Amino acid sequence: KPLVCLFPALFKHNLLSFIYLVHSVLPRTSVLHLLTCLGQDPHPSPWVTALVRQLERNLGVYNEEPLYTPLCSQRLKELSQHLAGFGETGGWAKCFSGQRVESESQSASGLSELGTQRKRKGSFVNLDSDGEETAQQSKRIKMDVCGSESVDAEEQSAKEEISGRLESDAPAETHAEQLQPVPDSPCDALPEHIKVCFLQIKELLENQTEWDQSSMDVFKVLNECDPGQVEVFCSMLSLPDLPEQTLPKLCSSILAPSLDLSYSTAATLIRSLLLEKVLSLSEPASRCLVTAVTSLCRHCPRPMCHALIGPVLEEKNIGNPQAELLNRLIEGCLDSHYRLLLLQMTLKITWSEAVLSIIHSLLDSKPDLSEELFAQFTEQLITQGPQFTKSVKFAKMMLTVLTKYSSHV
């Protein structure tokens, strides 16, 4: 039998219902082929059979068979014969007439009982009415009492609240601060074993002692943290405020062979540890900062490009200290495809004197520019070049373009 017959009856029912709604936009031959396959089901569902025949009628296929199945037809005949009494007249009428005779006998007996009940009820009407009036009055009294009690309770609670506020305002501010609930610490969101490692790392960063192997193994907990936990970890450790002489030891621990950082973890650490320090440079970077930046750039070039170099390039007020540091990374740490990535980043920002020196370093390393990328670079030269007519750095960059990319020119 066709494979479509193996589907459950509910699936076939829903499928045919959908096809019935959209059959006008479907290929007629495909729908007829599906109906033929469904007609070969040895155990058809009545609903499926009805839908198949209705669809055949809508598609113009002549079908004298009724929408219902033979089994359904047999059951209808048995039910009609049972109700009609095998052809005798008055099948349904006999059923209703029998019910009418029973109802008439029940109503006759009910009328006799009703007369006696009316006599009994007549003597109690006045008593019932009086009882209802007294009951309503008692309900009103109760509601009034409850309402007055609730109003009194609300007034009393309001008075107590006002007096409590006046009493709480009287003590000093220190006492008020003690009464305020302590806000939840971000550390509460971390698992217990991560909290323990956090305290150990914090103690290592605060002490000036040498780190042994066991101290470096504590940083393995970063492999177990998701990006959100790494963000919390870095903010609690106050990594942007670390002294620069601590950076080489910290970077060597982070870059240990046993610690295989993911891209998101490495990017979060680089952003928290270095970005603020690099952006705040007003003079050439210190030896410790250069060591930390170059070591991280060699081991994690892609996170370094997106988490540090890219944000520094997008900053409008960068100067020579930032440009000098980035040029050292371009010349000594980044491969050709990462230099191409940085060159593409420079095409999306506004150029400055510092950015011109970075572009010159990128072009001087002669990355393999495609025709499309060189065309984009040329458009930027036309757009942003007029503001650098007296710039020596712009002249050096143009000389590099003409000498090293003469074939493109």
N, C-alpha and C positions, 0 to 999 in steps of 0.2 A: 504494500500500500504506500501511497505518497508520504513523504516525510512530514508534510504539514498536518497529517492526521495524527501524528504523535504528540502534538501540542495539547495542553489541557483544554477542556471545553470552554472555560472562562476566557482563555487567550483567544480562541477562535471566535468566540462571541464578540469580544471587544474589537478584534481585527475587522470582522465583517461589519460591525456598526460604524467603524471609522471609514471603511471603504464605501459604505452606503452614503455617507455624507459627501465624499469627495470623488465618487466614481466618474463624474462628468469630466474631470481633468486627468484621469488616469487612462492608460492605453487599454482599449476595449478587449483586445485579444489576451492581454496578460490577466485581466480580471476574469474573463471567461475560463482561462486555463486554471486559475486558482479555484474557481467554483467547481470545475470538473473534478479536480483532485479532492476537494472536500466532499463531493458527492460519492466518492469511493470509500468513505469511512464506514467500516462494518457496524460500528455502534454510534450512530449519530445522535447528537443532542437535539431535542425538539426546537430549541431556539436557533441553533445553527442551521438546521434544515429550513426553518421558516425564513431566515435571513438570506440563505442561498437562493431560494426560489423567488423571493421578492426582488433580489438583485438581478436574477435572470429575466424577470418580467420588465424591470426598468431598462435593461440592456437590449430589449427587443427579442429575446429568445422565447419562442412559443412554448408554453408549459401549461398543460391542462391540469396537472396535479395541484391539489390544494396546498396551502402553506403549511398545514399541520401534517404530522407523520401518520402512517397507518395505525400505529399503537395509540396515538392520541385520538384518532377517529374511533377506534374500538372502544376506548374508555368513555368517550362522549356518548356513543350509542348505548352502552350499558347504563350510564347514569340517567339518560333520558328515558330508557325503558323502565328503570326502577322507579323514577318519579311519576311517569305517565301510566304505569300499570299495564305494560305490554300492549299498548294500543287502545285501551279502554279510555273513554272520555272522562274528563274530570279528574285527571291525576293530581295536578296542583290544586284544583278546586276542592277535591276531596280532602286534601291535606289541610287546606284553610278552613273548610266547613267543619272538620273535626275539631279544630281549634276553636271555632266559633261556638259550637255546642257546649264545649267545656267552659268557655268564658261566660256563656249565658247562665249556666248552672251556678258558676262561681259568683256572678253578679247578683242572682236572686238571693243566695244565702248571705251575700254581703249586705244587701239592702235591709234584711231583717235585723242583722247585727247592728247596722248603722242606726236604726230607729232606737234600739235600746241604748246605744252609746250616746245618742243625742240627749235622751232623757237624763242620763247620768251626768253628762257634761253641763247641762243647763243649770244644775244646782251649784256647780262649782265655778261658774263664770265669774261671779262677783268676787269670790275668794281669790281666784287666779289673778284677776285684774288688780285687786288690792295688793296681792303678793308681788306682782310685777312692779307696781308703783313703789312699794317699799324697797324692793331690790334695787331699782334704779336710783332711788334717793341714797341708799347706802353706798352704791357705787360712786355717786357723785361726791359723797362725803369723803370716801376713801381716796378718790383722785385728788380732791382739794388738800387733804392732809398730806398725801405723798408729794404733791407739788410744792406745798409750803416747806415740807421737810427737805426736798431737794434744793430749793432756793436757799434755805438756811445753810445747808451743807456747802453749797457753792460759795456763799458769802464768807463762811467760816474759812474755807480753804484759800480764798483770795486774800483774806486778812492775814492768814498764816504765811502765805507766799510773800506779801508785802513786808511783813515784819521780818521774815527771814532775809529778804534782800537788804533791808536797812541794817540788820545785824551783820551781814556779810560785808557790807561796804565800810563798816566802822573800823575793822582791823587794818593793819598796815599792808602795803602792797606785797611784801614778802609772804605774808600769810595767804594772800589771795593767790599768789603763784603756786604755793604749796597745795592749795585745794584743786588747782587745775589738773586734769589728767595728763599724764606724760604721753606725748605722741609716739606712735609705733616707730621703732627704729627700722631702717631698711635692712638691717642684719636679720630681722625676724623672718624675712622672706627666703632666707638661705637655709638649706638643710644643715643638720647639726655638724656633720663631718666637715662641711665647707666653712662653717663658723670657726671651728677649731683651727683649721689651716689659716684662716684669715688672721686670727689672733697671733699665730706663730709668724706669719709673714710681716705683720705690723711690727712685732717686736724686733724682727731682723732689720727692718728698714730704719727703725728708731735707734738701734744700737750701732756703734761704729766698729764692732769687732769683725774679725775675719769670718767668712762663711765657709763651712765645711760641706762635705758631700750630702750629709743628712739635711743641712739647711736648704740646699738647692733642690732636694727631692720634694720639699713641701710644695713647690710650684707645680707639681704634677696634677694638683687638684684642678688646674685650669682646663685640663682635658675633660673633666667631668661637668663643666659649667656650660649652660646654654648662653646665647648672646645676652639675654636680659640679666642673667646672674653675673656675667663678666662686667656689664655696665655697673651694676651695684657694687661689685668687688672693687672696681677701679675708683668709683666715687668715694667709697668708705676708706680706701687707702690714701686718698688725696694725692694721687700720682702726679698731677700737674705741679704740686708744691714741693716735690722731692728735691733735695739739693743735688746739683749736677754731679758731685763726686760719687754719689750712690748709683748713678746711671750705668756705668760699665759693669759693676757687679750684678745689678738687676738684669741687664740685657744678657749677660753670659748665662745666668740661671734660666731665663726664659728661652734662650736658644740652645739649651742642652739637648743632646741627641735623644734622650728619653722623653722629651716633651715635644710632641708633634702637634703644633698648633694648627687649628683650622683657619680658614681665611677670615671668618667673622671675628674669631677671638684675637687673631693677630692685628686686624684692623682696629678693633676697639682698644687694645693695649697701646698701639702706636699713636692713635688719636689722643688718648688720655695722657700718655707719658710725654709726648714730644711736641704736639701741635702748638700748644700755648707757649712753650719755651722758644720754639723757632719763630713764631710770629712776634714775640716780644723782644727779639734781638735788636739792639741798637749799635752793636759793635760786633766784630768777628766772633764766631762761635768759639767756645772754650774747647780745650782738648778733650775733656770728658764728654761733652755734648757731641762733638764730631765723631768720637769713637763709638758712642751709642748709636748714632744715626747711621753711620756706615755699616756697622755690624748687622743692624736690623735690615738695612736695605739689601745687603748681600744675601741674607737668608730668606727674607720675605719681600721680594721686589714688587709683586703685584699689590699686596696690601699697602706697602709704602707709597706707591703711586696714587692710590685712591684715597688713602687716609691722611697723608701728609703733604705730598708734593702738589696734588690737585688743589686742596684747600688753600695752600700757600699761594699758588698761582692766581686763584680767584680773588685773593685779598688785594684791594686796590692800593694799599699804602705800603707795599713791601719795598725794601731798599736794597742797598748793596750787600749787607750781611746775609740776608736770606738768599739773594742771587748767588753769592759766593758759595754758600753751603750747597745749594742745589746743583751748581756747576761741578762741585766735587763728586756728588753722587752720580751725575750724568757721565762724567769722564771715568770714574773708577769702579762703579758698582752695577750699572744697568746695561743689559744687553740691547741689541739693535731693536728688537720688537717693542721693548719698553720705551725706548727713545722715540719710536714712532708714535706710541700712545701719548707721550708727553707733548709731542709736536701737534698732535690733533687737539689736545687740551688747549694749547696756546692759540689755536685758531678760533676758539669760542669765547675769548676774553678780550678786554681792552688792553692794548699794549702800553707799556711804560718803558723807561730807560732800563729798569731792572729786568723786565721781561725780555727786552731786546738782547741783553747779554745772555740770557738763558736760551733763547732761540738760536743765537750765534753758536753756543756750545753744542746744541743739538745738531745743527746743520754741519758744523765742523767735523763731527764724528761720522758724517756722510751715511746716514741711514738710507735704506733703499726706498725711495719715494715712488709711489705709483703716479700715473698720469693724473688721476682724479685728485689725489692729495696735493700734488704740485699745483694743479689748477685752483684748488681752494686756497692754497698759500698765496698764489698770485693775486687772487681777489682781495685777500686781506692786505697785501702790499698796496694795492690801488686804493683801498678804503682808508687804511690807517697810516699810510706812508706820508701824506702831506704834512702832518703835524711834527715830523722828525726831519725837516729839511736841513737843520743845522746840527743834527745829532751825529757824533762820531761813531757811536755804537751802531746806529742804523747804517752808516756807510760801511762799517766792517762787515755787517751781516749781508749787505748787498754784494760786497766783493766776494764773500764766501759762496753765495748763490751763483754768481757768474762764473767762478772758477771751478766749482765742484759739481754743478748741475748745468753745465753748458749745453749738454745734449737736450735737456728738457727746455732750455731757453730757446 
